Structure formats: C-alpha cells, structure tokens
Amino acid sequence: RYQSGDAPRLVTLPPLTGTLGGGWTLADQDILGELYTRLHLEQQLDQSVAAAAAEGWGGDRYAVYHDQEHDQLVLVWKSVWDTQVDAREFVDDYTLYLKRAAHGAAGGEAESTGPGRSCWQVAESYRCLSWNGAAALVVRGPDPATVERILGEIILSP
C-alpha cells in the first residue's frame, strides 16, 4: 500500500517526563507500524482477527518510559486509523486482547469504563484503552494514578 501512495500519517506524543515526575526517563520511542500492530495483536487474538484489525492502520507512535529506581515501565501508544470504522474495529479487537490478557482466554470485564475508555488490571500493570473518532490510545503503567495522569495529558482528536 505504501508504494501505491498510502503513506502513514505522522503521529506525535508529548514528552511525559514532567507528567511522570522525578526518576522517569524516555527509554524508547518509534513507530510500531501495521505489521507489528498485527503481530502484537496475535499474542492474544487469532491471526485472521489480528490481520483485519491492523489493516486500517493509518499511523502511530509509541513511547516507553522507565523508572530505574523502582524498576517500572510506562508504555504510551497512540494510533490513527484510515476511517472511524477502522478505528472502531481496532478498539473492539484490542478490547478483546486486553480482556484475554487480564483474565485468560475466557475474557473478563474492564475494571473501569467510561465514554471512550476502558481499563484493566493485567498482572502487575494497569492498562487503559481510550478512543475518539479515528484515533486510539493505549497506556500501560504501574498503577491507575500514573495511567490517569498520562491520559490527562494526551488529547485524541476525532
């Protein structure tokens, strides 16, 4: 698709070291891309479901922050999709991904939900999926307070 002129959209994330507080450093940031989005989804979803969910990928950016003193990580992954329908398909499938990660193959309910947001406790991390229009945001952190601070910093345009 890239060779036919379907170039990825530029996605940016604000720096979060100030939001996270002392001790946090940016460890990595890059673009995941459609292929790695699909491979990531395949960790919890069937290959055909993961491929269909990733197909409408329009662009993304992820950032990983590390707190060395407490050995904690934060992952922020913002994606944009070709259409709102593509974004909704990703959100639905990523919701299933998180349910399975949180509660095994049988799935489970989100611990907290609201308009455009669902959150789960997964092992020793707290994860939220937020969406608006053709954009989605995944935030993984050590606790709900940290994740909420990050969600408050990133605006998803419809």
N, C-alpha and C positions, 0 to 999 in steps of 0.2 A: 504494500500500500504506500510506503514511503516513496518508492520510485514513481508512482503514479501521481505524486503531488500531495499526498495526505501526510503533511509534516506534523509532528507533535506540537501541541500548544505549550508555551512557556508557562510554567507554574512556579511561583515563588513562596517562600516561607519566611516569616520574620525571624530575626535572631531571638532566641529564647533564654539565653544565659541570665539575663536580668530577671526574667519571669521566674526562672527556676531557683535563683538565689545562689549564694556562695557555694563553691565546690563543684559546680557543674561546668563541663566543657563540651564543646561540639566535637564529637568523635568522628563523624562521617556525615556526608550529605551527597545526594546524587539523584539520578532518575532511575526508577525501577523499570519502567517500560512495559509494553504489552506482554512480551514473552515471560518476563519474571513475575509479572502480576499473575499470569496464568499458572506458572509453576508454584507460586506462593499459595494460590487457592487450592491447588491439587493436594496440598498437605492434609486437607480435611474434606475435599469435595471430589466427586467423580471427574475424570478428565474431560468428558463432554460438557459438563456443567461449568467447570472452570474455564474451558475454552470459550464458551458462549458468553460468560460473564466478562472476560477480558477483551473480547472482540471490539467492543465500543470504546476502548481506551482512547483518550484524546491527548493526555499528557499527565505528568505527575512530578512530584518532588518529595523526597523523604529526608529526614534529618534524625541522627541518633546523638543523644547527649549522654554523658557518663559522669557519675559522681564517684570518684575513685575512693574517697574516704569511706563511703557506705556501700560501695560496690553495687550501685544501682544504675539502671538504664532507663532512658525515655526514648520512645520512637514516635515520631510525628510523620504521617504520610498523607499528603493531600493529592487528590486526583481529580481530573476533569474528564468528562466523557463527551462523546460526539453529540449526544442528544440527552434530554432528560429521561427518555425511556431507557437508554443505555445505562445511565447513572442509577436508575431505579433497579434495573436488573442486577447491577453490581452490588447495590445496597442489600437487596434481598438475599443474594448468594453469599455476601460477606457476613450477613447476619447469621445465616446457617453455619458458615465457617466458625464464627465466634461461639455459637451455641454448642457446636461439636467440640471445640477446643475447651470450653468451660465445663461441659458435662458429659463428654464422651459421645459416641456415635448416636445415642438416643436423642441428644439435644437437650435444651433446657431454656428456661425463660431468662430474659435480661433482669439484672438486679434493679436497674432503674431505667426508666424510659421517659421520653417527653417528645414534644413535636420535633421531628428531625433528629432524634438522638436515642441511642440505646447503649447501655453499658453493662459489662460483665466482670466478675472476678474470675481470673483464669490463673490457676496455680498461685504464684506469688506476685502477680501483676494485675493491675486494673486496666481494662480496655474499654474505650468508647468509640463508637461509630457515629459520626454526625454527617448530615447531608442537607443540601439545599439546591434545588434546581438540578444542574448538570455537574455539580461538584460534590465530593465526598471527602471526609477527613477521618483518619484512624489515629487515635492517640493511645499509646501504651505507656503506663508509668507504674511506679511502685505502690501508689495509693490513690484513692479518689481525690484528695485535696490537690495533689500535684497535677493530675489529669484535668481537673476543673480549672485550675489556673491557666493551663495551656489552652483549653477550649475557649476561655475568655479572651485570648489574645489573637485568635485566628478567625477571620471573617470569611465565610463561604458566600460568594456572590451567586445568585441564582442563574 
